[in-house]
Amino acid sequence: MTDRDLEGWTIAFDLDGTLVETHGDLVGTLNRMLVRHGLPTVPMEGAAELIGGGARPLLEHGFERTGAPVEQARDPALYDAFIADYIEHIADHSQPYEGCVETLEALSARGALLVVATNKRTDLSELLLNKLDLTRHFAAVVGPDKVSARKPAAAHLQEAVRLAGGDPSMAIMIGDAAPDVGAARAADMPCIVVTWGYTPIPPEDLGGDVLIDHFDDVEEAIDGLLADFYVTRALAGV
């Protein structure tokens, strides 16, 4: 029988680049938008760095990379076309990272609450997670439209944890990019940084508490952070 030693703890996960490899579908949609405007496509290889800030920054970076005026990328009709196309192709190639499902199941078995805290719109996040059969693992899926401020604001993580039924003072963030670490720091939460995601800043320079190279390392990283947490409390006499 599994020891439910994570009862009371909430683990918040970023989505794109942390739970799910999504760059193939996102860059695929970007390239279809570029082709519609008579522009060259951007290569899939190396394009992951374009992802992270949402559809609008992705479009802007894509248009800039082709040498097109960035103003073209800010057309509301283009954004709407991007979203419509992405919805049609949201899980053509996207897949959970290796070890993701097994780790989510293990954390749940140990009593942890799991929540997705992402800057991707909630409806798109839920659609993707449903198609990949991942929704069942999470107490809540929280995009920027469900909170008062998006990552890197502390409010995103704090409100996401509360929506999942957890306590922000007993929560850990797992992400791949600066907004994840920034939000965790602002919320006074420990942060685990994954090395497989989407960030123009080297993962080791993001300032997380622990750096991991595979989902198999998540539990050990959490256990280390909790050991530090309980030692600190004991030393403080709490």
ZARO-333482 format. One record per residue (C-alpha): residue number from 1; residue in one letter; z negated, x negated, y negated. Coordinates in pm, 1 decimal, padded with zeros to 6 digits, always signed. Layout:
% residues N
SITE	NUM	A	Z	X	Y
...
//
This chain:
% residues 238
SITE	1	M	+00000.0	+00000.0	+00000.0
SITE	2	T	+00099.8	-00133.6	-00342.8
SITE	3	D	-00185.0	-00217.8	-00579.4
SITE	4	R	-00139.2	-00003.4	-00893.0
SITE	5	D	-00258.1	-00284.9	-01114.9
SITE	6	L	-00023.2	-00191.7	-01401.8
SITE	7	E	-00179.3	+00150.5	-01461.1
SITE	8	G	-00212.0	+00204.1	-01835.1
SITE	9	W	+00063.2	-00043.3	-01923.4
SITE	10	T	+00406.2	+00045.4	-02062.1
SITE	11	I	+00708.2	-00179.7	-02020.9
SITE	12	A	+00978.9	-00121.1	-02282.3
SITE	13	F	+01331.9	-00235.7	-02205.2
SITE	14	D	+01632.1	-00289.3	-02426.9
SITE	15	L	+01950.3	-00145.5	-02272.9
SITE	16	D	+02274.7	-00334.6	-02344.6
SITE	17	G	+02246.8	-00693.4	-02228.9
SITE	18	T	+01902.0	-00641.4	-02076.6
SITE	19	L	+01920.3	-00360.3	-01821.8
SITE	20	V	+02296.0	-00313.0	-01804.3
SITE	21	E	+02599.7	-00538.6	-01840.1
SITE	22	T	+02806.7	-00323.0	-02078.7
SITE	23	H	+03031.9	-00562.9	-02265.2
SITE	24	G	+03342.0	-00485.7	-02056.3
SITE	25	D	+03343.3	-00119.7	-02158.1
SITE	26	L	+03236.2	-00178.7	-02519.3
SITE	27	V	+03494.8	-00450.6	-02579.4
SITE	28	G	+03751.6	-00242.1	-02392.5
SITE	29	T	+03699.2	+00041.3	-02640.2
SITE	30	L	+03708.9	-00203.6	-02931.4
SITE	31	N	+04041.3	-00341.6	-02809.2
SITE	32	R	+04193.1	+00005.4	-02780.2
SITE	33	M	+04091.2	+00069.7	-03142.0
SITE	34	L	+04250.8	-00260.1	-03248.5
SITE	35	V	+04574.6	-00178.7	-03065.4
SITE	36	R	+04588.7	+00161.8	-03237.7
SITE	37	H	+04592.0	-00025.8	-03568.1
SITE	38	G	+04861.1	-00270.1	-03459.0
SITE	39	L	+04613.0	-00556.2	-03424.9
SITE	40	P	+04571.5	-00813.3	-03147.4
SITE	41	T	+04294.6	-00764.3	-02895.0
SITE	42	V	+03990.7	-00989.3	-02866.4
SITE	43	P	+03938.5	-01165.9	-02532.3
SITE	44	M	+03673.9	-01031.0	-02299.7
SITE	45	E	+03551.9	-01385.5	-02239.8
SITE	46	G	+03314.7	-01479.2	-02516.8
SITE	47	A	+03326.1	-01135.6	-02681.8
SITE	48	A	+02973.7	-01045.5	-02569.5
SITE	49	E	+02840.4	-01198.6	-02891.5
SITE	50	L	+03004.9	-00909.3	-03079.9
SITE	51	I	+02766.6	-00664.3	-02915.8
SITE	52	G	+02413.6	-00590.7	-03027.3
SITE	53	G	+02414.2	-00414.0	-03361.7
SITE	54	G	+02591.3	-00095.1	-03258.5
SITE	55	A	+02943.2	+00046.2	-03284.4
SITE	56	R	+02993.4	-00006.6	-03656.9
SITE	57	P	+02906.1	-00378.9	-03662.5
SITE	58	L	+03109.0	-00422.7	-03342.1
SITE	59	L	+03413.6	-00271.0	-03511.8
SITE	60	E	+03360.9	-00481.1	-03823.7
SITE	61	H	+03327.9	-00804.3	-03627.6
SITE	62	G	+03629.9	-00714.8	-03414.7
SITE	63	F	+03851.0	-00643.0	-03714.6
SITE	64	E	+03730.0	-00958.3	-03891.9
SITE	65	R	+03804.5	-01167.7	-03584.2
SITE	66	T	+04166.6	-01050.7	-03588.8
SITE	67	G	+04198.9	-01129.0	-03959.0
SITE	68	A	+04219.6	-00761.9	-04063.5
SITE	69	P	+04036.4	-00634.7	-04373.8
SITE	70	V	+03684.0	-00530.8	-04275.9
SITE	71	E	+03722.9	-00216.3	-04489.9
SITE	72	Q	+03956.0	-00077.8	-04221.3
SITE	73	A	+03671.7	-00092.9	-03971.5
SITE	74	R	+03449.2	+00118.4	-04195.4
SITE	75	D	+03672.8	+00425.2	-04181.0
SITE	76	P	+03456.7	+00716.0	-04050.3
SITE	77	A	+03752.8	+00843.6	-03849.1
SITE	78	L	+03774.7	+00509.4	-03668.5
SITE	79	Y	+03405.7	+00526.0	-03580.4
SITE	80	D	+03451.5	+00877.7	-03441.7
SITE	81	A	+03753.6	+00761.8	-03239.4
SITE	82	F	+03554.6	+00467.1	-03105.4
SITE	83	I	+03269.6	+00690.5	-02988.4
SITE	84	A	+03507.2	+00942.7	-02827.9
SITE	85	D	+03688.4	+00666.9	-02640.3
SITE	86	Y	+03366.9	+00495.3	-02535.8
SITE	87	I	+03228.6	+00819.1	-02393.8
SITE	88	E	+03538.3	+00846.0	-02174.2
SITE	89	H	+03499.5	+00489.2	-02047.9
SITE	90	I	+03123.6	+00431.1	-02075.0
SITE	91	A	+03074.4	+00334.7	-01709.7
SITE	92	D	+03416.5	+00210.0	-01602.9
SITE	93	H	+03281.4	-00142.4	-01558.1
SITE	94	S	+02917.5	-00129.1	-01672.6
SITE	95	Q	+02659.2	-00205.6	-01405.1
SITE	96	P	+02285.8	-00280.3	-01385.8
SITE	97	Y	+02214.5	-00650.4	-01368.9
SITE	98	E	+02135.5	-00794.5	-01028.0
SITE	99	G	+01776.6	-00717.3	-00932.8
SITE	100	C	+01733.1	-00455.4	-01204.2
SITE	101	V	+01681.5	-00150.4	-00982.2
SITE	102	E	+01449.3	-00330.2	-00742.9
SITE	103	T	+01236.1	-00454.8	-01031.7
SITE	104	L	+01212.9	-00111.3	-01193.7
SITE	105	E	+01102.7	+00036.9	-00861.3
SITE	106	A	+00842.5	-00236.3	-00811.5
SITE	107	L	+00696.7	-00191.7	-01161.5
SITE	108	S	+00674.9	+00185.1	-01117.1
SITE	109	A	+00507.2	+00140.4	-00779.2
SITE	110	R	+00246.2	-00076.1	-00952.8
SITE	111	G	+00172.3	+00208.0	-01194.9
SITE	112	A	+00360.8	+00095.1	-01507.5
SITE	113	L	+00525.8	+00344.5	-01741.4
SITE	114	L	+00883.6	+00242.7	-01818.7
SITE	115	V	+01073.6	+00328.0	-02136.0
SITE	116	V	+01410.8	+00234.5	-02281.6
SITE	117	A	+01393.2	+00132.7	-02649.0
SITE	118	T	+01750.0	+00071.7	-02764.3
SITE	119	N	+01953.5	+00065.6	-03084.2
SITE	120	K	+02225.9	+00249.0	-02892.5
SITE	121	R	+02239.1	+00621.1	-02975.3
SITE	122	T	+02015.5	+00822.8	-02743.1
SITE	123	D	+02294.5	+01050.6	-02619.0
SITE	124	L	+02514.3	+00752.9	-02528.4
SITE	125	S	+02220.4	+00574.1	-02366.8
SITE	126	E	+02133.2	+00877.6	-02156.6
SITE	127	L	+02496.8	+00927.2	-02055.1
SITE	128	L	+02526.7	+00566.3	-01940.3
SITE	129	L	+02193.4	+00567.9	-01755.9
SITE	130	N	+02278.4	+00897.5	-01586.0
SITE	131	K	+02613.1	+00764.4	-01465.1
SITE	132	L	+02442.0	+00457.5	-01323.1
SITE	133	D	+02156.2	+00659.7	-01166.9
SITE	134	L	+01896.1	+00473.8	-01373.4
SITE	135	T	+01745.2	+00758.9	-01576.9
SITE	136	R	+01501.3	+00846.4	-01297.8
SITE	137	H	+01311.6	+00522.5	-01355.9
SITE	138	F	+01215.6	+00594.5	-01718.0
SITE	139	A	+00958.1	+00820.0	-01879.1
SITE	140	A	+01169.3	+00827.1	-02196.5
SITE	141	V	+01497.1	+00696.5	-02336.4
SITE	142	V	+01457.8	+00630.6	-02707.8
SITE	143	G	+01747.6	+00544.0	-02934.7
SITE	144	P	+01727.1	+00497.3	-03313.1
SITE	145	D	+01788.6	+00868.2	-03372.7
SITE	146	K	+01455.7	+00953.2	-03204.2
SITE	147	V	+01235.7	+00726.9	-03417.4
SITE	148	S	+01152.6	+00674.2	-03783.9
SITE	149	A	+01300.5	+00320.8	-03793.6
SITE	150	R	+01519.0	+00120.0	-03556.6
SITE	151	K	+01454.3	-00225.2	-03413.8
SITE	152	P	+01354.7	-00475.3	-03550.0
SITE	153	A	+01104.3	-00231.7	-03704.5
SITE	154	A	+00773.8	-00201.2	-03521.7
SITE	155	A	+00799.2	+00177.8	-03540.9
SITE	156	H	+01080.9	+00188.4	-03286.1
SITE	157	L	+00872.0	+00032.0	-03012.1
SITE	158	Q	+00547.8	+00202.2	-03108.5
SITE	159	E	+00704.4	+00547.8	-03118.3
SITE	160	A	+00906.0	+00486.8	-02800.8
SITE	161	V	+00591.1	+00391.5	-02610.1
SITE	162	R	+00409.3	+00698.8	-02737.1
SITE	163	L	+00704.5	+00923.4	-02642.4
SITE	164	A	+00675.6	+00782.4	-02290.3
SITE	165	G	+00305.9	+00872.3	-02286.6
SITE	166	G	+00181.2	+00516.7	-02329.8
SITE	167	D	-00042.0	+00318.8	-02562.6
SITE	168	P	+00137.5	+00067.4	-02791.5
SITE	169	S	-00162.9	-00166.8	-02768.5
SITE	170	M	-00093.2	-00200.9	-02394.3
SITE	171	A	+00282.6	-00249.3	-02391.8
SITE	172	I	+00531.4	-00530.6	-02332.4
SITE	173	M	+00888.1	-00554.2	-02463.1
SITE	174	I	+01175.9	-00698.2	-02259.5
SITE	175	G	+01497.9	-00770.7	-02445.2
SITE	176	D	+01782.3	-01011.4	-02508.1
SITE	177	A	+01826.4	-01039.5	-02884.9
SITE	178	A	+01662.4	-01086.5	-03223.8
SITE	179	P	+01598.2	-00713.8	-03292.0
SITE	180	D	+01394.9	-00692.4	-02970.2
SITE	181	V	+01179.9	-00993.7	-03052.1
SITE	182	G	+01145.9	-00890.0	-03416.7
SITE	183	A	+01028.1	-00542.2	-03323.0
SITE	184	A	+00783.0	-00679.2	-03067.0
SITE	185	R	+00640.1	-00923.9	-03317.4
SITE	186	A	+00606.5	-00652.1	-03582.0
SITE	187	A	+00435.5	-00422.9	-03329.0
SITE	188	D	+00207.8	-00702.4	-03201.4
SITE	189	M	+00352.2	-00668.3	-02850.2
SITE	190	P	+00424.6	-00955.5	-02611.2
SITE	191	C	+00797.5	-01008.0	-02561.5
SITE	192	I	+00991.8	-01132.6	-02261.2
SITE	193	V	+01339.6	-01263.1	-02348.5
SITE	194	V	+01618.2	-01258.6	-02088.7
SITE	195	T	+01885.6	-01527.6	-02092.5
SITE	196	W	+02173.1	-01315.6	-01962.9
SITE	197	G	+02225.5	-01085.8	-02260.8
SITE	198	Y	+02412.3	-01063.8	-02588.3
SITE	199	T	+02288.8	-01282.0	-02870.7
SITE	200	P	+02456.9	-01521.8	-03112.9
SITE	201	I	+02122.0	-01703.7	-03130.0
SITE	202	P	+02032.3	-01909.7	-02820.8
SITE	203	P	+01772.2	-01710.5	-02622.2
SITE	204	E	+01528.4	-02000.7	-02628.9
SITE	205	D	+01534.3	-01991.3	-03009.6
SITE	206	L	+01451.9	-01620.6	-03043.4
SITE	207	G	+01076.6	-01675.2	-03037.5
SITE	208	G	+00978.7	-01468.7	-02735.0
SITE	209	D	+00662.5	-01532.2	-02536.0
SITE	210	V	+00840.0	-01589.2	-02204.2
SITE	211	L	+01202.8	-01674.5	-02123.3
SITE	212	I	+01345.4	-01560.3	-01788.5
SITE	213	D	+01676.3	-01621.9	-01611.8
SITE	214	H	+01680.3	-01337.8	-01356.4
SITE	215	F	+01532.4	-00993.4	-01300.6
SITE	216	D	+01340.4	-01141.1	-01008.2
SITE	217	D	+01131.0	-01325.2	-01268.7
SITE	218	V	+01019.3	-01010.6	-01457.0
SITE	219	E	+00707.1	-00935.1	-01253.8
SITE	220	E	+00579.5	-01292.3	-01267.8
SITE	221	A	+00635.6	-01299.6	-01644.5
SITE	222	I	+00446.1	-00972.7	-01689.7
SITE	223	D	+00160.7	-01094.0	-01470.2
SITE	224	G	+00130.9	-01409.6	-01680.3
SITE	225	L	+00120.2	-01214.5	-02005.1
SITE	226	L	-00142.3	-00976.2	-01867.1
SITE	227	A	-00355.9	-01266.0	-01748.4
SITE	228	D	-00348.9	-01405.8	-02102.0
SITE	229	F	-00430.0	-01060.8	-02242.0
SITE	230	Y	-00736.6	-01010.7	-02023.8
SITE	231	V	-00863.0	-01366.4	-02075.2
SITE	232	T	-00836.2	-01322.6	-02451.9
SITE	233	R	-01027.5	-00993.9	-02432.2
SITE	234	A	-01295.9	-01151.0	-02214.9
SITE	235	L	-01340.1	-01440.7	-02454.8
SITE	236	A	-01367.6	-01192.0	-02740.7
SITE	237	G	-01630.2	-00996.5	-02549.6
SITE	238	V	-01420.7	-00679.6	-02539.3
//
